[in-house]
Every structure is written in C-alpha cells, then in structure tokens.
Amino acid sequence: MAKLMRWQPITEVERWFDRFDRLFDRMLNRFFRDWERDFWGLTWRQEQWIPAMEVSETPDAYIVRAELPGVKTDDIEVTIQDDILTIKGKRERSEERKDEKVHFVERSYGEFVRSLRIPTDVKVDAVEASYKDGVLEVRLPKSEENKPRRIEVKVA
C-alpha cells in the first residue's frame, strides 16, 4: 500500500542547490588543480606566509607561541596597542647559489603580520617575549585582581 508523504518544495530546492554547489566546487577545484601543475607535476601556489600560532593559559599568564623558523631575531617586531597583540616579521629567501638550479620551492618567504585581541586582564607593562629554536614565545601576565583565588567556605 502506498504511503502519502507531505511535499516540501523548499526542502527539494535546497537539496538541488546543495548538489549544484558540490558539483560546481568539484569542477572549479579540478580546473585550478590541473592549471597549477608545473614541470614536476607538483602544485604550486604563491601565497602569503602565515606562521602557525598557539595560545595557551596558565593561572598566571596567557602564552602566545608562533613558529618562525629561519627568521632572524632582528626581523621580528612584537607590539601591543589598544588590546591588540601584533607580531610582524619577515623571512628572507636564502641566497641563490650559482652552481644550483632550483626546480621547485615549497617554502614561503616574505613579510607576515599576525594580530590577536588580548584579554583586558593583561599587565601590558610586564609582557615578555623570547625566541628560541625558531619559536617566538610571548608571555602576557595576568593582573593580580583578575587571577582566580580560592575563597574559603565557612560553616554557619
């Protein structure tokens, strides 16, 4: 016996658009992937370098770490203005070697800028930055009044 189902035209249209979007995305991806092939069969993209970052928290501070391999300390600038932490820098391309021919490059070079909004409970005057083994670490100490404190519960 046939069961009657309610027809929902909006749902049908949404399904059609979803299928069309997936098909269109696949077509564009295939076109650009094939278009970007170089002599070695590898894809290449000229993109801006965006270093990977990590933000963590301890009871006393927030810690921001950025991976900056190959960046000289003199080429790193850390600033805080209006509750925005900004890390700027640049990684220079290594000098060209006359006896070598470069076939492909996957490393990124050039300038970068990363900005993060920091919490309002940071002591801006006590912020410290250190750089070791290609990792920049910025310690943002919390102000004393906003640190968690244990409150004793008294028996009444």
C-alpha positions in Angstrom: 0.0 0.0 0.0 1.4 3.4 -0.9 2.1 5.9 1.8 1.3 9.5 1.4 4.2 11.9 2.1 3.9 15.7 2.5 5.7 17.5 -0.3 8.0 20.2 0.9 9.1 22.4 -2.1 11.6 24.4 0.0 13.5 21.2 1.0 13.6 20.0 -2.6 15.0 23.3 -3.8 17.6 23.3 -1.0 18.7 19.8 -1.9 19.1 20.8 -5.6 21.2 23.8 -4.7 23.4 21.7 -2.4 24.0 19.2 -5.3 24.8 22.1 -7.7 27.2 23.7 -5.2 29.1 20.4 -4.7 29.3 19.8 -8.5 30.5 23.4 -9.2 33.1 23.2 -6.4 34.5 20.0 -7.8 34.6 21.4 -11.3 36.5 24.6 -10.2 38.9 22.6 -8.0 39.7 20.2 -10.8 40.2 23.1 -13.2 42.6 25.1 -11.0 44.4 21.9 -9.8 45.2 21.0 -13.4 46.1 24.6 -14.3 48.6 24.9 -11.4 50.7 21.9 -12.5 54.4 22.6 -13.1 57.0 20.6 -14.9 57.5 18.2 -11.9 53.8 17.5 -11.6 53.6 19.4 -8.3 51.1 22.0 -7.5 52.3 25.5 -6.5 50.6 28.5 -5.1 52.1 31.9 -4.4 50.5 32.7 -1.1 51.3 35.0 1.8 53.2 33.3 4.6 51.1 32.9 7.7 53.1 31.4 10.6 51.3 28.8 12.8 50.4 30.1 16.3 49.3 28.6 19.6 47.6 30.3 22.5 47.5 28.8 26.0 46.8 29.9 29.5 48.2 29.2 32.9 46.9 30.6 36.2 49.4 33.5 36.0 49.6 34.3 32.3 48.5 33.8 28.7 51.2 32.4 26.4 51.3 33.0 22.7 53.7 30.9 20.6 54.5 31.4 16.9 56.5 29.2 14.7 59.1 31.3 12.9 61.8 29.0 11.6 64.5 30.8 9.7 63.5 34.3 10.9 66.3 36.4 12.4 65.6 38.0 15.8 66.2 41.4 14.3 63.4 40.8 11.8 60.7 40.2 14.5 58.6 43.0 15.9 56.1 42.5 18.8 53.7 45.3 19.7 50.7 45.8 21.9 48.3 48.7 21.1 44.6 49.0 22.2 44.4 45.4 23.5 45.8 44.1 20.2 49.0 42.0 20.1 50.7 42.2 16.8 53.6 40.1 15.6 55.3 41.2 12.4 58.4 39.9 10.7 59.9 38.7 7.5 61.8 35.6 6.3 64.3 36.3 3.6 65.0 33.9 0.8 68.3 32.2 1.1 71.0 33.5 -1.2 71.0 32.0 -4.7 73.7 29.5 -5.4 75.4 29.9 -8.8 76.1 26.2 -9.2 72.5 25.1 -8.4 69.3 25.3 -10.4 66.1 25.5 -8.3 63.3 23.2 -9.6 60.6 24.0 -7.1 60.1 25.8 -3.8 57.6 24.9 -1.2 58.9 27.2 1.5 57.2 30.6 2.0 59.2 33.8 2.2 58.4 37.5 2.7 56.7 39.6 5.3 53.9 38.4 7.7 51.6 40.1 10.2 49.6 38.3 12.8 47.3 40.1 15.3 45.3 38.8 18.2 43.0 40.6 20.6 44.3 40.1 24.1 42.1 39.9 27.3 41.7 43.0 29.3 43.2 41.5 32.4 46.8 41.5 31.0 49.5 43.6 32.6 50.8 45.2 29.4 53.9 46.7 31.2 55.1 43.2 32.2 54.8 41.4 28.8 57.9 39.5 27.8 58.9 37.9 24.5 61.6 35.3 23.9 62.8 33.5 20.8 64.4 30.0 20.8 64.8 27.3 18.2 62.5 29.1 15.7 59.6 29.6 18.2 58.6 33.0 19.4 57.0 33.0 22.9 55.1 36.0 24.2 54.1 35.8 27.9 51.2 38.0 28.8 51.0 38.1 32.7 47.5 38.4 34.3 46.9 41.3 36.6 46.6 40.4 40.3 43.0 41.4 40.8 41.7 39.1 38.0 43.7 36.0 39.0 41.5 33.2 40.3 41.6 33.0 44.1 40.3 30.4 46.4 37.5 31.5 48.8 37.1 29.6 52.0 33.7 28.3 52.7 32.8 28.7 56.3 30.3 26.6 58.2 27.5 28.7 59.6 
